Amino acid sequence: MIFGVNSAIPINKRLKNGYTLYDWIMRQKGFPEFCMRTLGGECKLTDNEIDFLRNKRCKIALVFRELTEVGVSGTSGVSDAERAVKAVRETSVPEEQGIAIFADIRPHWSVNHNWMISFAAYIESSGYIPGFIGNTDSSLNFNFDRQCSHFIQATRDVNNFGTVYCATEPKLDSTPKDWSPYCPSALEPEDIHLWMNGTTTFDSIFTDDVYARNEDILNYFWEGET
């Protein structure tokens, strides 16, 4: 398993203790090989942060967080996908290189599989790989399990658009010893690419600990080169 982080704020942010957020994570958990960072919005990925991560040889996983529950529970994800692709292109991420764009579906939200289908289709047709971050504990959010499974079954003939998945459950207190994320009923744990299962904190700032199943998953991330 490969260690990385998910951060809604810049990873090069200077903390009150003098460390950057990246360096604090490194001291607490080890070197992150990838960082999931935000496209668009107030805390979006910047050129300075891209340079910082490239110099650290830390790959960038691109996350679109500018979504709403009303939007993702609707029947069309095209407008959301258009905004995601626009944000990616403004960040100068190259097309047709197998780089993923993850839609961050919040843990308590309801989602519609038709939204997932149209979102993924537009992302794939734009030269990127669709990805979904979702609450994979069906006892906490059965909607995501059901709707993601509908998405998988409905898009099998197009290989699910090559979609990659990030599970957010179960949460653990330590590094996992085996690959056992929860997953939608239409998938097996081996079909899950990333697993968020812990946190690293400083004051009110926190990042999610994320593990990639193997090194192949790193191919979906950006190296910061245009």
N, C-alpha and C positions, 0 to 999 in steps of 0.2 A: 504494500500500500504506500501511496505517495502523499505526504503531508502538504496541505495548503491552507489558505484562509479565505473567508468571505468577509468583506468589510464595506459598510455603507459610507464610510468616511475615508479620505485619502490616507493611504498606507504610509506616506512620508510625512504625515502630520507630526509636529514636535510636541511631545508630552511635557507635563510639568516637571517630570523627573529628568528632563534633558535628553531622553532617548526619543528617536522617532518611533512611531507605532510599529513599524517593521522590526526595528532593533529590539523593542520590548518583547514582541512575539518570539523572536529568535532566542532571546535569553530564557523565556519561559518554556517554549515548546520545541525549539530547533528551527532550522532554516526552512521556510516555506518555499516549495518549488513552484507554486502558482498562487495568484491572488485574484479572487473574484471581485471585480470592481464595477462601478456604476456608470452606465451610459446615460447622459442627460441629467437635468436637474441641478440643484444647488451644489451638490457634492460630487459632481461628475468627474470622471477621469480627465486629467489635464496633461498637457505636453510635458510639464515638469515631472509629474508622477510617472508618466510613461518612460522618460529618460532614467528616472530613479530605479524603476523596476528592471529595465533593460540592463543597467549597470550591475544590478544584483543577480542577474541571470534568473530572474523570477518571471515566469510566464503570466500572461494576463487572461483571465476568463471574463468574458464580457457579459454583464447582467443588465437587463432593462427592467427598472423598478417603477417606471412612470405608468403604472397600471392602476385600475380601480376595480373593486368587486363588481360594480355595475357593468363595467366593460367586459370583464372576463366571463361573466355569467350570461352574456348576450350570445347571439348566434353568429356574429362575424368578428373575426380578429384581424381583418385586413387593415383597418385604420391604425390599430395598435402596432401591427407589424410594420406598416409604413413609417411610423414614428421611430420605431426601433432601428430600422435600416437607415433612416436619415441620420440618426445619432451616431451609428457606426461609421457611416461614410464621412461625417463631419470629423470623426476621430482618425480618419485616414487609414482605416483597417482595410487591407486588400480583400478583394472578392476571389471566389473560386479557389481558395486555399484550405477549405475544410474547417474554417474557424466558426465556432458556435456562438450563437446569441441566445442567452438564457432569459426566459420570461419568469420573473419572480412572482409566483402565485402565493400570497400570504397564507399562513397556517390555518386561519379560521374561515377563509373565503370559500364560496361556492364557485364552481367553474362549469362551463358548458363545453362538451366535447366538440361541438361544431365551431366554437371559438378556437379551440385548440387546432382543429383541422385547418381552418382558413389561415390562422396565424402561422402554423408550420409550413403550409404550402407557399405562402408569400415569402417567408424567410428563405426557404430552399430555392425558390425561383429567382431570388435576388443574389444568389451566389454564396450563401452562408448556410450553416447547419442549425436547425432549430433545437432549442433545449428548454426543458421545463424544470423549475424548482417547485416542489410541492410537498405538502404534509402527507407522508406515506403511512401514517398510523391510522388505519381505518376506524379504530375506536374513537379517535379524536376528530376525524373529518372523513366520514364515509363517502361524501360527495366526490372528493378528489380520486379516491380509489375507483369508484364506479365510472366517473366521466373519463378518467385517463384510460381505463380499460376499454371503454367504448371507442375512444380515439385510436387505440392500438388495433382493435378488431376492424375498425372501418378503414384503416389505411395500410393494411397488410400488403395489398397488391402493389403499393408504391414504397415498400420497405419502411413504412412510417416516416417517410421523408428523411430518413437517417437520423431521427431525433435522438438526442442524448438526455439522460434523466439524472436529476440530483434529488436524493431522498433527504428529508430533514428529521427522520426518526429511525431508530430510537436514539435518545440522548444518553451519553455515557459519561462517566466520571474520569475515564482514563482512555488511553489509546486502545482502539479495538484490537483484539487478538486474532479475529477472523472476520471475513467479509460477510456481514449479516444485517444489512439495512432492511427495513421494512419496504415492501414494494406493492404496487397495485396488483390485483389478483391475476391480471393478464400477463404479468411479468414474473421472472425469477430474480432472486438477489443478484445473480451474475449479469442480469440485464441493466442493473443500475450502475451508472458510471461514477457518480460522486455521492458522498455521504457526509452530511453535516451532523456532528454528534457531540459537540462540546463548545466551550467558549474560552477566550482569553480576555481578561479584563484589566483596566487601569482606571481608577476613579469611576466616572460614569461612562467611560468609553469601553466598548467591547467588540470583539470580532468572533466569528464562528470558526471553529476548527473544522476543516473539511479534508476528507481523504479521497483520493482517486484510487480506483480499483487496481490499476497498474499503469505503467509508463505510457502505454498506447493512448491513454486518455489525454495525455498532455498534447497530443497532436491537434486537439480541438481548440487549443488556446493560442493566443497571439504572443509573438516574441517582441512586439513593439517596433518592428521594422515595417516600413511602407513599401 
